[in-house]
Amino acid sequence: MTSARIRSIVPVVVLAQAWRGGPQHQISRVLKGCDILPDDQATGRAAGVASCTADVVDAIVIATAVRHQAPVVTSDPGDLTHIADSIGVKIQLYAT
């Protein structure tokens, strides 16, 4: 039996939000196994439509998850579920 390696994707704005205050050594270790996604126009527009909240970073997370058909790992499932519901999309959320 072979196991597939799955790399997590992290929007660059999520990295920026987590990095506030300077280097975060634990986050650095986790990010070694992740692909950091740059901002792009399609994601920005989708997030703008989805941002029924003041937190644009959360909207970008939802837009990225929809675009890549990816589940989301979060410590704040309530806000992300609200955004997804408001634009009529279903996403898989895993709360930490």
N, C-alpha and C positions, 0 to 999 in steps of 0.2 A: 504494500500500500504506500503510495506517495502522498506527501502533504504539499499543498499549494501554499506558497508564501503570499500573504496579502499585506500590502503596504497601505497604511492609513493615509488619507489626504487631509491636509490642513490648509484652509484659506490663509493667505498671508496676513489678513487683518486679525485673525484669531491669534496668530503668533504674536503680532504687535500688542494685542490686548493682554496676553499672558506675560509678555516680556516687560511690561511697565515696571519701572523702578530699577532696571538694570539686569545683568545676567541672571538667569534662573537655571541653576545647574541640573536640577531634576528634570526640568522641561527639556534641557539640551540633550539629556540621555534619551528621553522618549522620542524626540524629533529625529534622531539618527535612523529610526525605522519608518519615517514618514516622508511623503512627498509634499512639499510646500507649493501650493498653487498660487500663481500671481493673480492679481486683479485683472479683469477684462471687462469690456463693455457689456457683453451679454449678461454676465453675472451681476454687474452693477445695475443694469436696468431691471432685471428680475428682482433683485433685492429691493429696489425702489418701489416696485409694485407691491412687494410683500411686506414692506416695513410699516405695518399698522401699529408699530411700537416705536419708541424713541431709540431703541437699540438696533442700529443698522448692522452691527456685527452679527447679531442673531439672525437677521434677515438674510445676510450673505451666507450664513451656515445653511439655512433652509434652501436657498437658491442653488448652492453648490451641491447639496444632497440630492435635490431633484434632478439637476443636470447630469450628475454622475450616477444616478440611481444607487446611492450609497446610504447605509444606515448612519445614524448620528449618535455619538457618545457624548453625554452632557451631564453637568451637575445641575442644570436648570431646565428640566423637561417641560415645565409649565409654560414658560414663555415661548419655547420653540413649538410646542404643540399648538398654542394659540395662533402663531403666525401661519403654520401649515394649514390649520383649519380655516383661517380667514381667506386663504387663497384656494382652498378646495383641493389640497394635495394630501396624500397619506405618506408618511415617512416612518421608518423604523427608528425608534428612540431607545437607547439604552442609558438608564440613569446610573451615575456613579455614586 
